[in-house]
Amino acid sequence: GSLADVPLPGVSTGDGCGHTLLAPHSGTLSSRNYPGTYPNHTACRWQLRAPPGTSLLLAFGDVDLEPSEHCAHSFLLLADPQAGTAYGPYCRNAGPASPLLVTNSSWVTVLFNSTSHRSGRGLLLSYATSQHPGRDTPVPQLGVSPRPLAVCFSVYCPAGCKGIDGDIWGNPSQGYRDTSVLCKAAVHAGVIADELGGQVTLSREKGITLYESAFANGLHSKRGSLSEKRLLFHRACHLPLPACGDFLEVAAFNASSWWHEVDVLGQDRAWVAERAALGTAGHSWAADPSSGAAWLELDLGSRRNITGIITKGSSEYHDYYVRSYRVSSSRDGRHWKPYRGSGAQEDKVFEGNSDSHGEVFNAFIPPIAARYIR
């Protein structure tokens, strides 16, 4: 295709930029230190680019800048260079009239500038493009669910929600406390990839007594008490997500090496590949300590659709766990393809365990279709 076919995500420049993720169809941006007080004498310029033929929608999550006459000191200014129009300047005493700004442009410049000031959280914005195949115009959401809500509803979550401030309570199997940051919970549940964002469908159900914490997709959720309502993610309204009870059977385990341990009493212990199955009593698989880049290989017997992985350490005899790992797949066991996730240029590094007893879940978005996994 020509260069015009390639979506051009945005860029950010300046010393006043905070958490920023600018993907082709959506993104999230914030000032430095957000939601703490933004620094004095900083600036950040974000250039937002949507694919040709689409236009940008901007959602103002928070605009809290020091008040000044005509917003002359700390200000937020948006410009549409194609139409030659500008929006703002905005500050605390002159904020946006609506939380949503619908532009007719595929190119918007966002400028944040600060001078000496005492207070202010700064800003949090998200954006999405106007056209997603077969979908209504998305309104990017960042925060907790709006009220009142239909039993089943759909929202658009922009890329970059994982890094915004705010807590989540609960886990993918139980659901989430309704005070959780909704789009952050969607990343935790593995229904969207933080690098891409996307449409999520969920329902508000009766609350439960206790929400258990979990570490999933690089995010920690908190243990939470009773709430009136809880949030449950769905594939579509009234279609539950595939349960992670659908564990794939492993036909055979293989590994680069295994550790043959002789303990202090002279007893042999073989940390062989077969011991890597989750739920195996006793010790797990471990590579030979003298080996280099170690791998564990699972043969699923036939080509399967793999949507995620759960890892756990071994607390039997030793406190062992894997902090991070890469994944590759193969259809024939000879030619291997590294997993990169959606549109990424580099192999994805998954965040693993931080102790030997907890389970950690990571989703594959998009899923992997393969017989062999390493």
C-alpha positions as CSV (number, residue, x, y, z in Angstrom):
1,G,0.0,0.0,0.0
2,S,0.9,3.6,-0.2
3,L,2.1,5.7,2.7
4,A,-1.3,7.2,2.9
5,D,-2.7,3.8,3.9
6,V,-0.6,3.7,7.1
7,P,-2.2,5.0,10.2
8,L,0.0,7.7,11.7
9,P,-0.1,7.6,15.5
10,G,0.8,10.8,17.4
11,V,4.0,12.1,18.8
12,S,4.7,14.1,22.0
13,T,7.5,16.6,22.7
14,G,8.4,18.7,25.7
15,D,9.3,18.4,29.4
16,G,5.7,18.7,30.6
17,C,4.5,15.4,29.2
18,G,3.2,12.8,31.6
19,H,1.8,9.3,30.9
20,T,1.2,9.2,27.2
21,L,0.2,6.4,24.8
22,L,-0.8,7.5,21.3
23,A,-2.0,4.6,19.1
24,P,-3.4,4.8,15.6
25,H,-7.1,4.7,16.6
26,S,-7.1,6.0,20.2
27,G,-4.9,7.2,23.0
28,T,-4.5,8.7,26.4
29,L,-2.3,11.6,27.5
30,S,-1.6,13.5,30.7
31,S,0.6,16.3,32.1
32,R,3.6,15.4,34.1
33,N,3.0,14.2,37.7
34,Y,-0.8,13.8,37.0
35,P,-2.8,13.6,39.3
36,G,-0.2,15.3,41.5
37,T,0.5,19.0,41.0
38,Y,2.0,19.7,37.6
39,P,5.5,21.3,37.6
40,N,6.3,25.0,37.0
41,H,7.6,26.2,33.7
42,T,7.0,23.2,31.6
43,A,5.4,22.6,28.2
44,C,4.2,19.6,26.2
45,R,2.9,19.4,22.7
46,W,1.1,16.3,21.4
47,Q,0.4,15.9,17.7
48,L,-2.6,13.6,17.3
49,R,-2.9,11.9,13.9
50,A,-5.9,9.7,12.9
51,P,-5.9,7.6,9.7
52,P,-7.0,9.5,6.6
53,G,-10.7,9.7,6.1
54,T,-11.4,9.6,9.9
55,S,-11.7,12.5,12.4
56,L,-10.7,12.8,16.0
57,L,-12.9,12.9,19.1
58,L,-11.4,14.2,22.3
59,A,-12.7,13.5,25.8
60,F,-11.6,15.8,28.6
61,G,-11.0,13.5,31.6
62,D,-9.7,16.3,33.8
63,V,-8.6,19.9,33.1
64,D,-7.4,21.4,36.4
65,L,-5.0,24.3,35.7
66,E,-4.2,27.4,37.8
67,P,-6.8,30.1,37.1
68,S,-5.7,33.3,35.4
69,E,-7.2,36.1,33.3
70,H,-7.7,34.9,29.7
71,C,-5.9,31.7,30.8
72,A,-2.6,33.5,30.2
73,H,-0.4,31.6,32.6
74,S,-1.1,27.8,32.7
75,F,-3.2,26.8,29.7
76,L,-4.4,24.1,27.4
77,L,-4.8,25.0,23.7
78,L,-6.0,22.7,20.9
79,A,-5.5,23.5,17.2
80,D,-6.9,22.0,14.1
81,P,-4.3,22.9,11.4
82,Q,-6.4,21.5,8.5
83,A,-9.4,23.7,9.2
84,G,-7.4,26.6,10.8
85,T,-9.5,26.6,13.9
86,A,-8.4,26.6,17.6
87,Y,-10.1,25.5,20.8
88,G,-9.2,27.2,24.1
89,P,-7.2,28.4,25.8
90,Y,-8.6,26.5,28.7
91,C,-7.7,26.7,32.4
92,R,-9.6,26.3,35.7
93,N,-11.9,29.3,35.4
94,A,-12.5,28.8,31.7
95,G,-12.7,25.0,31.1
96,P,-14.2,23.2,28.0
97,A,-17.9,23.7,27.6
98,S,-18.5,20.0,27.0
99,P,-16.5,16.9,28.2
100,L,-16.4,15.8,24.5
101,L,-14.9,17.7,21.6
102,V,-15.9,16.4,18.1
103,T,-13.5,17.7,15.4
104,N,-13.8,17.3,11.7
105,S,-10.1,16.8,11.4
106,S,-7.7,13.9,11.4
107,W,-4.9,16.0,12.8
108,V,-5.0,17.9,16.1
109,T,-2.2,19.6,18.0
110,V,-2.7,19.7,21.8
111,L,-0.5,22.2,23.7
112,F,-0.1,22.4,27.5
113,N,1.9,25.2,29.0
114,S,2.7,26.1,32.6
115,T,4.2,29.0,34.5
116,S,4.7,29.6,38.2
117,H,1.7,28.3,40.1
118,R,0.7,26.7,43.5
119,S,-1.9,24.1,42.7
120,G,-3.6,22.1,40.0
121,R,-3.6,18.4,38.9
122,G,-3.0,19.3,35.3
123,L,-4.8,17.4,32.6
124,L,-5.9,14.0,31.5
125,L,-7.3,13.6,28.0
126,S,-8.2,10.7,25.7
127,Y,-9.1,10.5,22.1
128,A,-10.5,8.1,19.5
129,T,-11.1,8.1,15.8
130,S,-14.6,8.5,14.4
131,Q,-14.7,5.4,12.3
132,H,-14.3,1.9,13.5
133,P,-15.6,-0.8,11.1
134,G,-19.1,-1.7,11.9
135,R,-19.2,0.4,15.1
136,D,-21.0,3.5,16.3
137,T,-18.9,6.6,16.9
138,P,-16.9,5.7,20.0
139,V,-16.9,8.0,23.0
140,P,-13.6,7.3,24.8
141,Q,-14.1,6.4,28.5
142,L,-11.4,6.6,31.2
143,G,-13.2,6.6,34.5
144,V,-15.7,4.6,36.5
145,S,-19.0,3.6,34.9
146,P,-21.5,6.4,34.4
147,R,-24.8,6.2,36.2
148,P,-27.6,5.3,35.8
149,L,-26.7,2.4,33.5
150,A,-28.6,-0.2,31.5
151,V,-28.0,-3.7,32.7
152,C,-25.8,-4.4,29.7
153,F,-23.8,-1.6,28.0
154,S,-20.8,-0.9,25.8
155,V,-18.1,1.7,26.0
156,Y,-15.0,2.5,24.0
157,C,-11.7,2.4,26.0
158,P,-8.8,4.3,24.5
159,A,-5.2,2.9,24.4
160,G,-3.2,3.8,27.5
161,C,-5.7,3.2,30.3
162,K,-3.3,0.8,32.2
163,G,-1.1,3.8,33.2
164,I,-3.7,6.2,34.5
165,D,-4.2,6.9,38.2
166,G,-6.9,5.0,40.0
167,D,-7.7,1.6,41.6
168,I,-9.4,-1.6,40.6
169,W,-10.9,-4.2,42.9
170,G,-11.7,-7.8,41.9
171,N,-10.5,-10.1,39.2
172,P,-11.5,-11.6,35.7
173,S,-13.5,-14.5,37.1
174,Q,-15.4,-12.8,39.9
175,G,-15.9,-9.4,38.3
176,Y,-15.0,-6.0,39.6
177,R,-16.3,-3.6,42.3
178,D,-18.3,-0.9,40.5
179,T,-16.0,1.9,41.9
180,S,-13.1,0.5,39.9
181,V,-11.7,2.5,37.0
182,L,-13.6,0.8,34.2
183,C,-11.1,0.8,31.3
184,K,-8.2,-0.2,33.6
185,A,-10.3,-3.1,34.8
186,A,-10.8,-4.1,31.1
187,V,-7.0,-4.3,30.6
188,H,-6.7,-6.3,33.9
189,A,-9.5,-8.7,32.7
190,G,-7.7,-9.2,29.4
191,V,-10.6,-8.1,27.2
192,I,-8.5,-5.3,25.5
193,A,-4.8,-4.8,25.0
194,D,-3.6,-1.5,26.6
195,E,-1.5,-0.8,23.5
196,L,-4.7,-0.7,21.3
197,G,-7.8,0.0,23.4
198,G,-11.1,-1.0,21.9
199,Q,-14.8,-1.6,22.5
200,V,-15.8,-3.4,25.7
201,T,-19.2,-4.8,26.7
202,L,-20.2,-5.2,30.3
203,S,-23.1,-5.6,32.7
204,R,-23.8,-4.3,36.2
205,E,-24.7,-7.2,38.4
206,K,-25.5,-7.5,42.1
207,G,-22.5,-6.8,44.3
208,I,-20.7,-9.5,46.3
209,T,-19.3,-9.6,49.8
210,L,-15.6,-9.7,49.0
211,Y,-13.5,-9.0,45.9
212,E,-10.2,-11.0,45.7
213,S,-7.1,-9.3,44.4
214,A,-5.2,-10.7,41.4
215,F,-2.1,-9.8,39.3
216,A,-3.1,-10.0,35.6
217,N,-1.8,-8.4,32.4
218,G,0.8,-6.3,34.3
219,L,-1.8,-4.8,36.7
220,H,-2.4,-5.5,40.4
221,S,-6.1,-5.3,41.6
222,K,-6.9,-4.7,45.2
223,R,-8.9,-6.8,47.6
224,G,-12.2,-5.0,48.2
225,S,-15.2,-5.2,50.5
226,L,-18.9,-5.4,49.6
227,S,-20.3,-3.1,47.0
228,E,-23.9,-2.6,45.8
229,K,-23.0,-3.4,42.2
230,R,-20.2,-5.2,40.4
231,L,-19.0,-5.0,36.8
232,L,-18.8,-8.1,34.6
233,F,-17.2,-8.1,31.1
234,H,-18.9,-10.0,28.2
235,R,-18.1,-11.0,24.7
236,A,-21.4,-9.3,23.7
237,C,-24.6,-8.6,25.7
238,H,-25.8,-11.8,27.3
239,L,-22.8,-13.7,25.9
240,P,-20.3,-14.4,28.7
241,L,-16.6,-14.3,28.0
242,P,-15.1,-17.8,27.4
243,A,-14.4,-19.2,30.9
244,C,-10.8,-19.7,31.7
245,G,-12.0,-23.2,32.9
246,D,-11.4,-24.2,29.3
247,F,-7.9,-25.3,30.0
248,L,-6.1,-26.8,27.0
249,E,-4.8,-30.3,27.4
250,V,-1.0,-30.6,26.9
251,A,-0.1,-33.8,24.9
252,A,3.6,-33.5,25.6
253,F,6.1,-31.3,27.5
254,N,9.6,-30.6,26.2
255,A,12.4,-28.2,27.5
256,S,15.8,-26.9,26.6
257,S,17.2,-28.6,29.7
258,W,16.1,-29.7,33.2
259,W,17.7,-29.6,36.6
260,H,18.9,-32.8,38.2
261,E,19.1,-31.8,41.8
262,V,21.0,-33.7,44.5
263,D,19.9,-32.2,47.9
264,V,21.9,-32.0,51.1
265,L,20.7,-35.5,52.1
266,G,22.0,-37.0,48.8
267,Q,18.5,-37.5,47.4
268,D,17.9,-37.1,43.7
269,R,15.1,-34.8,42.5
270,A,14.4,-34.4,38.7
271,W,12.9,-31.0,37.8
272,V,11.7,-32.4,34.4
273,A,9.5,-30.6,31.8
274,E,6.4,-32.7,32.6
275,R,6.3,-31.2,36.1
276,A,5.5,-27.8,34.5
277,A,1.7,-28.5,34.3
278,L,-0.2,-26.1,36.5
279,G,-1.5,-27.9,39.6
280,T,1.3,-30.6,39.7
281,A,1.9,-31.6,43.3
282,G,5.5,-31.0,44.6
283,H,8.2,-29.3,42.7
284,S,7.9,-27.9,39.1
285,W,10.1,-27.7,36.0
286,A,13.4,-25.9,36.3
287,A,16.1,-25.5,33.7
288,D,19.6,-26.7,34.3
289,P,21.3,-23.8,36.3
290,S,24.3,-23.8,34.0
291,S,22.2,-23.4,30.8
292,G,21.7,-20.1,28.9
293,A,18.4,-19.0,27.3
294,A,16.0,-21.6,28.7
295,W,12.7,-22.6,27.1
296,L,9.7,-24.8,28.0
297,E,7.7,-26.2,25.1
298,L,4.1,-27.4,25.1
299,D,2.7,-29.6,22.4
300,L,-1.1,-29.3,22.4
301,G,-1.6,-32.3,20.1
302,S,-3.4,-30.3,17.4
303,R,-3.7,-26.7,16.3
304,R,-5.7,-24.8,19.0
305,N,-6.8,-21.3,19.7
306,I,-4.8,-20.0,22.7
307,T,-6.2,-16.9,24.5
308,G,-4.0,-16.7,27.5
309,I,-1.5,-18.2,29.9
310,I,-1.4,-18.7,33.7
311,T,2.0,-19.1,35.4
312,K,2.9,-20.0,39.0
313,G,6.2,-20.5,40.8
314,S,7.3,-23.5,42.9
315,S,7.5,-23.1,46.6
316,E,8.3,-26.7,47.2
317,Y,11.9,-27.0,48.6
318,H,12.9,-23.7,47.0
319,D,11.3,-20.3,46.5
320,Y,11.4,-20.3,42.6
321,Y,9.4,-18.2,40.1
322,V,9.8,-16.5,36.7
323,R,9.7,-12.7,36.6
324,S,9.3,-12.2,32.9
325,Y,9.2,-14.3,29.7
326,R,8.6,-14.2,25.9
327,V,6.3,-16.5,24.0
328,S,6.8,-18.1,20.5
329,S,4.5,-20.5,18.6
330,S,4.8,-23.0,15.9
331,R,2.5,-25.1,13.7
332,D,5.0,-27.8,12.9
333,G,7.5,-27.7,15.8
334,R,10.3,-26.5,13.5
335,H,9.5,-23.0,12.4
336,W,8.9,-20.6,15.3
337,K,7.2,-17.2,15.3
338,P,7.7,-14.8,18.3
339,Y,4.6,-13.3,19.8
340,R,4.4,-9.5,19.4
341,G,0.9,-8.6,20.2
342,S,-1.2,-6.2,18.0
343,G,0.9,-4.3,15.5
344,A,4.0,-4.3,17.7
345,Q,7.5,-4.2,16.1
346,E,9.3,-6.0,19.0
347,D,8.7,-9.3,20.8
348,K,6.4,-8.9,23.7
349,V,7.9,-9.4,27.2
350,F,5.2,-10.6,29.6
351,E,5.3,-9.7,33.2
352,G,5.4,-12.9,35.3
353,N,5.4,-13.7,39.0
354,S,6.7,-11.8,42.0
355,D,6.5,-14.7,44.4
356,S,6.4,-18.5,44.3
357,H,2.8,-19.1,45.3
358,G,0.5,-16.6,43.4
359,E,-0.9,-17.3,40.0
360,V,-0.5,-14.6,37.3
361,F,-2.7,-14.4,34.2
362,N,-1.6,-12.9,30.8
363,A,-4.0,-12.6,27.8
364,F,-3.0,-13.1,24.2
365,I,-4.6,-10.3,22.2
366,P,-5.0,-11.4,19.4
367,P,-5.1,-15.1,20.3
368,I,-2.4,-17.5,19.1
369,A,-3.4,-20.3,16.6
370,A,-0.8,-23.0,16.9
371,R,0.0,-26.6,18.0
372,Y,3.3,-25.8,19.8
373,I,4.0,-23.0,22.3
374,R,7.4,-22.1,23.8
